[in-house]
Amino acid sequence: MARILIVEDEADLRMSLEEDIRRQGYETAVAEDGERGLELGKKGPWDLILLDVMLPKMDGFDVCALLRKAGVSAPIVMLTA
């Protein structure tokens, strides 16, 4: 089963994404802010990371850069408004 990490601070969007993705048969984990997203991202392996740009504590660009620096090679899709 593919594993997808969702890093999104907006609760309604985060829950909707998680529900839709799980309904398709994927395993998910969620983070509400950049720091938690970075922490979970490093604990992979992930098949995909959905990463919001505007996050509390650390923005998505910084999370992405730090994940790459840590050797995380999972595809990352940046979510923007």
C-alpha positions in Angstrom: 0.0 0.0 0.0 1.4 3.4 -1.0 2.1 5.9 1.9 1.2 9.5 1.5 2.1 12.3 3.9 -0.2 15.3 4.0 1.2 18.6 5.5 -1.6 21.1 5.6 -2.7 23.6 8.3 -6.2 24.2 7.1 -8.3 21.6 9.0 -11.1 21.2 6.5 -8.8 20.7 3.5 -6.5 18.4 5.5 -9.4 16.2 6.6 -10.9 16.2 3.1 -7.6 15.2 1.4 -7.0 12.5 4.0 -10.5 11.1 3.6 -10.3 11.1 -0.2 -6.8 9.5 -0.3 -7.7 6.8 2.2 -10.9 6.0 0.3 -8.7 5.2 -2.7 -6.8 2.7 -0.6 -3.7 4.6 0.4 -2.2 4.9 3.8 -1.9 8.5 5.1 -0.3 10.5 7.9 -1.0 14.2 8.5 0.8 17.1 9.9 -0.7 20.5 10.8 2.5 22.6 10.6 5.9 22.7 9.0 7.9 21.4 12.0 5.7 18.3 12.4 5.7 17.8 8.6 9.5 17.8 8.6 9.6 15.4 11.5 7.2 13.0 9.9 8.8 13.5 6.5 12.1 12.2 7.8 10.4 9.1 9.3 9.3 7.8 5.9 9.6 6.1 3.6 6.8 8.0 1.7 5.6 7.4 -1.8 4.3 11.0 -2.0 4.3 14.1 0.2 1.6 16.7 -0.3 3.1 19.9 1.2 1.3 23.2 1.7 3.4 26.3 1.0 2.0 28.6 3.7 2.3 26.7 7.1 2.8 27.8 10.7 6.2 27.4 12.3 8.0 26.7 9.1 6.9 27.3 5.5 6.6 24.6 2.9 9.7 25.8 0.9 11.9 25.4 4.0 10.4 22.0 4.8 11.0 20.8 1.2 14.6 22.0 1.3 15.3 20.4 4.6 13.7 17.1 3.5 15.9 17.0 0.4 19.0 17.9 2.5 18.1 15.0 4.8 18.0 12.6 1.8 14.3 12.3 1.5 13.7 11.5 -2.2 9.9 11.0 -2.2 8.1 13.1 -4.8 6.7 16.3 -3.3 3.7 18.1 -4.6 3.4 21.7 -3.3 -0.1 23.0 -2.5 -0.8 26.7 -3.0 -3.9 28.8 -2.8 
